[in-house]
């Protein structure tokens, strides 16, 4: 594995809707392989002509292009000290989202370095770390509720409203750590996150309500007049982000993915594209979103967000 140091100078606005983060004179190690750089450049070249498409749909097209990419856990746990890891050769469900969104940010940006690998790395850091600043293991957004809320604050996404608001308190990560220093720092992060999830809860749809919710959304898309409260803002579309809320003690979300709309002679349905730990690759789920949510006992419901840059 090749390791290079890049000097990160001040970062201009990623887009007019994304908070500019100043990284003046900030130097750090970046772990990557030459093939990662080649993949980034190939993807940016491939999707350059589609950069004017709506952001969520563009993200979906980029996500589809990774179908067949291997699944791999713990790709970010390469060194004792936290550093920026770039890996487009294999994903877990969250790093899949990180990399697809970072590529989309590159394509949507007016930044002069839009096509550079360094700019892609900056976008990965922006997405993966709290406030876009890498300052140790605890600065990484380990829990998806933290990832969502931080992404909303940075102007990357907008959470879609739902009717339930009680995520489980998180402590799974700290309970699994053996490094005392990391354990203590993550416990502080978890305490703050639990407080935020109580004060400013992230809403979700319960699995039991999902059939009615999804059917009403699909019907509202086909017949907008049936809902006078602007149903558009509640609709799920290809490229929207979904998180499956967890029933497990100490964990907020089990899994994350991008929505995929399916149209057929039988009507419209929803599924998703994800990095699957079962089939060990990026794939389109062979079934419906509703089926997946209700068939997994560990799933409590779904939270959805749309990209907003």
C-alpha positions as MATLAB code, in Angstrom:
seq = 'XXXXXXXXXXXXXXXXXXXXXXXXXXXXXXXXXXXXXXXXXXXXXXXXXXXXXXXXXXXXXXXXXXXXXXXXXXXXXXXXXXXXXXXXXXXXXXXXXXXXXXXXXXXXXXXXXXXXXXXXXXXXXXXXXXXXXXXXXXXXXXXXXXXXXXXXXXXXXXXXXXXXXXXXXXXXXXXXXXXXXXXXXXXXXXXXXXXXXXXXXXXXXXXXXXXXXXXXXXXXXXXXXXXXXXXXXXXXXXXXXXXXXXXXXXXXXXXXXXXXXXXXXXXXXXXXXXXXXXXXXXXXXXXXXXXXXXXXXXXXXXXXXXXXX';
ca = [
       0.000    0.000    0.000;
       1.371    3.406   -0.991;
       1.322    6.275    1.494;
       1.697    9.897    0.552;
       1.387   13.172    2.371;
      -0.683   15.933    0.858;
      -0.675   19.491    2.184;
      -4.289   20.635    2.454;
      -4.510   24.383    1.845;
      -7.591   26.468    2.492;
     -10.673   24.878    1.006;
     -13.045   26.927   -1.096;
     -16.783   26.310   -1.001;
     -17.544   22.817   -2.340;
     -20.743   24.251   -3.767;
     -22.936   27.262   -3.122;
     -24.991   25.195   -0.645;
     -22.139   23.452    1.212;
     -20.379   25.105    4.123;
     -16.815   26.075    3.248;
     -14.351   24.470    5.621;
     -10.984   26.101    6.160;
      -8.112   23.612    6.223;
      -5.297   26.188    6.122;
      -1.838   24.682    6.514;
      -3.356   21.370    7.558;
      -1.062   18.447    6.713;
      -1.924   14.778    7.140;
      -1.132   11.302    5.828;
      -3.393    9.766    3.218;
      -3.429    6.023    2.645;
      -4.352    4.856   -0.846;
      -3.214    2.775   -3.793;
      -2.541    3.981   -7.308;
      -5.616    2.047   -8.471;
      -7.800    4.245   -6.228;
      -6.538    7.320   -8.036;
      -7.199    5.628  -11.376;
     -10.772    4.727  -10.360;
     -11.508    8.294   -9.263;
     -10.209    9.769  -12.512;
     -12.084    7.174  -14.598;
     -15.386    7.817  -12.782;
     -15.085   11.597  -13.099;
     -14.383   11.219  -16.810;
     -17.267    8.755  -17.241;
     -19.870   10.963  -15.537;
     -18.604   14.406  -16.576;
     -21.254   14.694  -19.308;
     -23.973   13.930  -16.716;
     -22.869   16.511  -14.138;
     -25.915   18.728  -14.798;
     -28.361   15.993  -13.781;
     -30.270   16.331  -10.520;
     -27.886   15.511   -7.658;
     -29.696   12.481   -6.202;
     -30.122   10.849   -9.598;
     -26.496   11.505  -10.512;
     -25.448    9.835   -7.254;
     -27.618    6.863   -8.119;
     -25.969    6.491  -11.543;
     -22.523    6.622   -9.940;
     -23.618    4.054   -7.335;
     -24.870    1.720  -10.098;
     -21.488    1.903  -11.819;
     -19.906    0.212   -8.772;
     -22.106   -2.909   -8.976;
     -19.908   -5.962   -8.471;
     -17.311   -4.128   -6.364;
     -16.339   -6.391   -3.424;
     -17.640   -5.899    0.094;
     -15.010   -5.559    2.807;
     -15.256   -4.653    6.481;
     -12.863   -2.419    8.399;
     -11.242   -0.783    5.376;
     -10.592    2.346    7.454;
      -8.812    0.509   10.276;
      -5.399    0.424    8.601;
      -3.211    2.171   11.184;
      -3.094    2.847   14.901;
      -3.240    6.582   14.275;
      -6.269    7.927   12.437;
      -5.540    9.052    8.894;
      -7.524    9.592    5.725;
      -8.021    6.243    3.967;
      -9.057    6.219    0.312;
     -10.305    2.867   -0.953;
     -12.578    2.469   -3.976;
     -11.586   -1.173   -4.497;
     -13.871   -2.538   -1.756;
     -16.587   -1.032    0.442;
     -18.703   -1.538    3.499;
     -22.178   -0.004    3.394;
     -21.084    3.394    4.764;
     -17.833    3.804    2.809;
     -19.882    3.008   -0.305;
     -22.043    6.068    0.449;
     -18.977    8.185    1.287;
     -17.207    7.498   -1.993;
     -20.247    7.853   -4.256;
     -21.239   11.168   -2.654;
     -17.642   12.452   -2.808;
     -17.533   11.735   -6.552;
     -20.867   13.500   -6.997;
     -19.555   16.507   -5.053;
     -16.575   16.700   -7.405;
     -18.852   16.703  -10.445;
     -21.242   19.285   -8.973;
     -18.549   21.665   -7.785;
     -17.316   24.804   -9.516;
     -13.959   24.446   -7.773;
     -10.930   24.852  -10.023;
      -9.560   21.467   -8.858;
     -12.767   19.610   -9.712;
     -10.994   16.798  -11.577;
      -8.104   16.268   -9.198;
      -7.601   13.313   -6.887;
      -6.648   15.732   -4.106;
     -10.050   17.422   -4.390;
     -11.787   14.048   -4.163;
      -9.787   13.334   -0.976;
     -10.944   16.644    0.512;
     -14.541   15.691   -0.211;
     -14.093   12.321    1.486;
     -12.749   14.102    4.551;
     -15.650   16.561    4.452;
     -18.183   13.712    4.443;
     -16.487   11.250    6.808;
     -15.380   13.503    9.685;
     -17.206   15.758   12.088;
     -17.232   19.295   10.673;
     -14.931   17.968    7.954;
     -11.940   18.019   10.289;
      -9.784   14.967   10.908;
      -8.482   15.196   14.463;
      -8.185   11.664   15.771;
     -10.251    8.482   15.844;
     -13.117   10.176   17.683;
     -13.559   12.779   14.906;
     -14.748   10.105   12.481;
     -18.546    9.820   12.228;
     -18.826    6.237   13.463;
     -22.599    6.248   14.040;
     -24.981    6.887   11.163;
     -27.211    9.250   13.161;
     -24.084   11.369   13.720;
     -23.230   11.081    9.996;
     -26.739   12.243    9.029;
     -26.927   15.147   11.429;
     -23.431   16.357   10.570;
     -24.197   16.066    6.848;
     -27.294   18.184    7.320;
     -25.322   20.858    9.187;
     -22.761   20.954    6.378;
     -25.482   21.418    3.758;
     -24.901   18.050    2.125;
     -28.315   16.531    2.798;
     -31.809   17.122    4.088;
     -33.583   14.640    6.342;
     -37.081   13.663    5.218;
     -39.845   13.914    7.834;
     -41.316   10.787    9.434;
     -43.559    9.896   12.370;
     -41.360    8.136   14.964;
     -38.545    9.781   16.908;
     -36.837    7.417   19.325;
     -33.482    5.986   18.303;
     -31.677    3.624   20.645;
     -28.949    5.022   22.860;
     -25.570    4.199   21.355;
     -22.685    2.495   23.148;
     -21.858   -0.496   20.939;
     -18.572    0.912   19.656;
     -17.117    1.902   23.026;
     -18.114   -1.478   24.481;
     -16.171   -3.226   21.714;
     -12.949   -1.194   22.032;
      -9.964   -2.492   23.983;
      -7.756    0.567   23.502;
      -8.414    2.587   26.664;
      -7.687    5.970   25.105;
      -9.982    5.351   22.148;
     -12.636    3.870   24.420;
     -12.729    6.973   26.642;
     -12.857    9.389   23.694;
     -15.662    7.433   22.000;
     -17.656    7.292   25.237;
     -17.625   11.105   25.257;
     -18.792   11.150   21.625;
     -21.562    8.661   22.415;
     -22.776   10.704   25.397;
     -23.020   13.835   23.246;
     -24.734   11.929   20.439;
     -27.287   10.385   22.806;
     -28.071   13.845   24.139;
     -28.498   15.219   20.614;
     -30.700   12.295   19.607;
     -32.921   13.095   22.572;
     -33.066   16.872   22.092;
     -33.170   16.876   18.282;
     -34.397   13.397   17.346;
     -33.949   11.922   13.881;
     -37.349   10.671   12.766;
     -38.095    7.387   11.024;
     -40.965    5.263    9.737;
     -41.705    2.100   11.682;
     -41.546   -1.125    9.656;
     -45.166   -1.865   10.521;
     -46.299    1.465    9.013;
     -44.064    1.279    5.983;
     -46.483   -0.438    3.608;
     -49.051    2.341    3.955;
     -46.395    5.057    3.842;
     -44.701    3.770    0.686;
     -48.001    3.125   -1.078;
     -49.216    6.628   -0.273;
     -45.961    8.096   -1.586;
     -46.164    6.116   -4.802;
     -49.815    7.068   -5.258;
     -49.032   10.711   -4.485;
     -46.406   10.722   -7.236;
     -48.916    9.354   -9.727;
     -51.783   11.545   -8.481;
     -50.431   14.698   -6.794;
     -53.944   16.061   -6.282;
     -54.676   13.424   -3.606;
     -52.473   15.260   -1.115;
     -52.878   18.993   -0.684;
     -49.847   19.272    1.620;
     -47.227   19.138   -1.161;
     -46.500   15.401   -1.299;
     -43.354   16.063   -3.340;
     -41.250   16.666   -0.241;
     -42.173   13.233    1.144;
     -41.382   11.146   -1.939;
     -38.501    8.701   -2.134;
     -36.526    8.818   -5.364;
     -33.524    7.054   -6.850;
     -30.373    8.257   -5.141;
     -32.020    9.224   -1.848;
     -30.226    7.838    1.204;
     -31.937    5.356    3.501;
     -30.840    4.020    6.859;
     -32.395    0.977    8.510;
     -33.070    1.817   12.154;
     -31.752   -0.837   14.534;
     -33.490   -2.855   17.219;
     -30.112   -3.885   18.623;
     -29.064   -2.557   22.007;
     -26.438    0.170   21.665;
     -26.776    0.698   17.899;
     -28.732    3.353   15.981;
     -28.692    1.949   12.411;
     -28.034   -1.543   11.031;
     -27.462   -0.741    7.387;
     -27.480    2.100    4.818;
     -28.127    2.295    1.067;
     -29.279    4.371   -1.900;
     -32.916    4.154   -3.023;
     -33.735    2.715   -6.452;
     -37.123    3.269   -8.092;
     -38.482    0.387  -10.158;
     -41.172    0.904  -12.791;
     -42.910   -2.029  -14.448;
     -46.238   -3.049  -15.966;
     -47.383   -3.837  -12.416;
     -46.662   -0.269  -11.313;
     -43.913    1.382   -9.325;
     -41.909   -0.070   -6.461;
     -38.827    0.787   -4.429;
     -35.697   -1.192   -3.723;
     -32.105   -0.118   -3.029;
     -28.494   -0.417   -4.095;
     -25.994   -1.220   -1.366;
     -22.746   -2.885   -0.345;
     -24.075   -6.240    0.835;
     -22.320   -8.064    3.676;
     -24.262  -11.234    2.764;
     -23.434  -11.419   -0.953;
     -20.093   -9.666   -0.421;
     -20.486   -7.086   -3.172;
     -22.232   -3.920   -4.290;
     -25.593   -4.935   -5.743;
     -29.220   -4.017   -6.247;
     -31.319   -5.776   -3.615;
     -33.402   -8.528   -5.188;
     -36.657   -7.574   -3.538;
     -38.503   -4.504   -2.309;
     -37.537   -1.960    0.309;
     -40.641   -2.942    2.278;
     -39.773   -6.638    2.128;
     -36.225   -6.050    3.370;
     -37.324   -3.836    6.232;
     -40.014   -6.212    7.454;
     -38.072   -9.454    6.947;
     -35.138   -8.479    9.197;
     -35.960   -8.760   12.893;
     -33.161   -6.344   13.691;
     -34.839   -3.591   11.631;
     -37.053   -1.156   13.483;
     -37.821    1.155   10.547;
     -36.215    3.467    7.994;
     -34.884    7.006    7.979;
     -34.529    8.783    4.635;
     -32.592   11.806    3.419;
     -32.079   13.535    0.100;
     -28.845   15.113   -1.075;
     -29.158   18.887   -1.196;
     -25.996   20.259   -2.834;
];
